Amino acid sequence: MLNEKYWYHRETGEAIGELTPSIAIKDAIENGLIKEAYQVIGQGKEAFVFWGKDYENRLVAVKSYKIHRTTHRETINKTFRSSPYEVISHFAKLEYYKTLDMFKLGLSVPQPYNRLTYSFSMELIGDADGPAPLLSDIKKDSLISSDEILEQVIDILHNMFQGQWVHGDFSEHNLMFYNDKIYVIDFLQSKNFALKDAVPYGNNLIALSRAVRILHKDLKSILPFFKRCYRLSVDYDEVLNYIIGNYKKKIDKVLEDCSESSYSEFNKLS
């Protein structure tokens, strides 16, 4: 139906409107993704999230992708044979299955439930009163066990890396705090990596050296938050070595094989 709308717009020359929360909620209810919607709980550049209840009476969060406001708008605007709806449906499908992979790894993430075009539903981290807060929204003096929370955050990065994944946008804005436990969300930018740098073109896996650079980026995003807000300092190299664990020898070997210029560029991030 969405693609039919798109082709009609192309043939008539009418502009394609943005997908709004009201449209997404209406589609989710009409197509059986949820039976009740309560409130929009977040809006970002790429998507918005609302929560409600599905037909199994589970409290769910639903993430729906936007068209024109997404950071992938260049991809969408240059789409000729595929409609913008197909593009954002691809994003929703991608994040749904990445979240499912993280859940199967045993990470503390919302369990994904169902997918519908540009939206997917997942377990609501929270209760009947609504979703749990993001780590960024918690008052600085209310997080009593901040050192334990930091340990959980580092353990998540460790378990993810040992499962050959890096997050790519790991910050206080993508971490939720509920019942003394940290949950991580937002996996569209996450990457599955190979244990080598020789990755064939078109492979879904990224090179190991690129994964380590992404890991450095994530660490340089989240560690300063704990230092700034809770005055918690850690030894960066110690944390890094713990996260990469048994892959250290492989990583060292890959870096040795890098060209001198690539190695210098990498060291700027470490």
N, C-alpha and C positions, 0 to 999 in steps of 0.2 A: 504493500500500500504506500509506504513512504517513497519508494523508488518511482512508483507511478505518479505521485505528486511531483517529484523532481522532473521527470520527463515532460509532464504537462507544463511546468513552469518554463522549461527550456523552449518548448514549441511555441508558447504564447508570449515569451519574452518577459514574463512577470518575474520580479525579484523573489529569491528564496528567503523566507523569514527565518529568524533564529528560533531554535527549539527552546521554549520557555518551560519553567517548572510545571505550570498548569497543563501544558500539552503532554509532558512526560508522565505526569501523574495520571492523566486521563488515559493515555495509551497503556500504562502499566496495569490499571484497573480493568480496562476493557479486554486486555489480552491475558488476564489471569496471573500476572506476575505478583500482584498483591490484591488484597480485597479492601483494605483501608489504608489511607494515607493521612498522617497526622500533621507533619510539619517539615518544611525545608530547613535543614540543619547546617548547611554549608554551601557556599558557592565559590568556585575558583575560576581561573582563566579558562580551564578546559572543560569543566563539568560542574554539576551541582548534585547535592545529595539530599534525599529526604528519607524519613523513616515512617514505618507503619507496621501493618500485620499482614501476613500472607494467608493462603487458604489452609495451611496446616497450623494456623494460630501461632506462628512463630513471629517474634518481633524481628523486623528486618530493616536494614538500611539499603536504599536503592541509589546507585550512582548512575547518572545519565550524562552523556557527553553532549557538548554544544557544537554548533557548526562554525559560526563566524568569529567567536571569541576565543576559540582554541588556539594554542601556540602552534598547532599544526595547520593553521589556516592556509599557509602557502601550499601545502600538499593538497588541501581541499580545493583551493581556487584554481589550481592547475589540473584538476581532475576533469578528464574529458569523457572517457568511456565508462568510468564509474561515477556514480552520483555522490554528492557530499554525504548523503545518508549512509551509503555503503562504506565510506571512509570511517565515519564515526562508529558505525556498527562494528567495523574491524577493530577499532580501538577498544570498544567494550568487550569484544570477544577475547582480545589479547590480554586485557587486564584480568578478566574472569579466570582464564586458564593459568595465568601467572600466579594469581592469588590461590588457586586450587593447588598448584605445585608447592607453594609455600606451606599451605595447610597440610599437605601430605608429608612434608618434611618435618612436621611436628612443631613448626614455629607458632608463636602466639600471634595469630592473625585471625580476622573474622572468617568463619567458614562460608565459602560461596555457595549459594543455593541454586539460583536459576538465572537464565539470560534471555533477553528479549531485544532484538535489534540493537539500539544504541544504549540500552540500560542493562544492568545486572543487579540481582539482589544478593545480599549476604547477611550473615548473623549480625544483629545489632549488638555492639559492645556497649552495654548499658542495661537499663531495666525499664519498667513500665512508666517511669517518670521521664524517660528520654535517654539520649546517648551520653556516654561518658565524656569527660572533657579531654581536649587535646593537652599534651604536656605544656604547650606554649600558653595555654589559658589558665593554668593553675597558679594561684598566688604563691609567690616565692616562699612565704613563711608557713605555708600549709603542707608542704611536702616534707614530712618529718624524717623519713628514711631515704633521703636523697642519695646517699652513698650506695644503698642497696638498689635503688632505681638505676643508677649509673651502671652498676654491675649487670643488671638485667639487659640494659641497652647494649653493652659490650658483648654479652652472651648471644644476643640476637644476631649481631653482626658476625660473630664467630660461627654460629650454627648455619647461618645463611651462606657464608663463604665456604664452609666445609661441604655444603650441599651444592657447591659450584654456582652460586648466585651472588650478585651484588645488587644493591638497591638502586642507587643512582640519584635519589632525592631524600636522603635519610636526615631528617631534621626534627626539631621539636614540634613542627607543624604536621608531621605525619606519624606521630606517636600518640597513642591514647592511654589514659591511666584509669584503671578500673579494678576495684578490690585488691589494691596493692600490687597490681600487675601491669606491666607495659605491653601494649599491643601495637603492632606496626601495620600501616595501611599504605595505599597508593603505590601500586606496583607497575604502572604502565612503562616507566623508564627502566625497570629492572632488567638485568641481563644475565643470561646463562652463559658460563664461560668454559672454554676448553682448557686442559692442563698443558697447553703448548701455545706457541705463537703462530705456527703454520696451520692456519684455518682456511680451508678452501672458500673461494668467493661464493656468496649465496648461502653459506652455512648459517644456521640459526645461532650458533655459538660464537662468542667473541673471543679474541685472543687473550691469553693469560695476562700479558703486560697491560693491556687496556683495562682488564678487570681490576688489577692492582691500582691503577690510576684512579678508577672510579671509587675504590675503597678509600684511598687517601682523601678524595673529595668529600666523601661521606663523613669520615672522621674529622676533617677540618671544619665540617658544618656542625656536628653534634657536640664535640668535646668543648669548644669554646662556650656553648650554651651553659653547660654545667659549671664551668669556671666563672662565667659572668653572673649567673643567677644564684649559684649555691656555693661558690668559692671552693669547688672541688677540682683539684689538679691531679693529673695522672702522668706517668711516664709514657710519652707517645710511642716510643719504640717498643716498650714492653707490651702495650696494648696491641700494637700492630702485629708483633710476633705471636701473641696469643691468638689473634683472629685468624692469621694465615696458617698457624699450626703446622701440620705435617707437610704442607705445600711449600714450605720455605725453601727447601733445596731446589725444587722445580723452578720457583720464582727466581732464585739467585742464578740458576743456570740460564734462564731466559734472558735475564738482564745482562749477563756476561756475553751472550750472543748478539745483543743489540749493538747497533752502530754507535760510535762515540757520541754523535750528535743526539741520537735518540736517548742514550743513557743520560746525557747532561740534562735533557729536557725532563726526563723522568725524575732526576734527583731534585729538581726544583719543586716537585710536588711532595717529596718525602721529608 
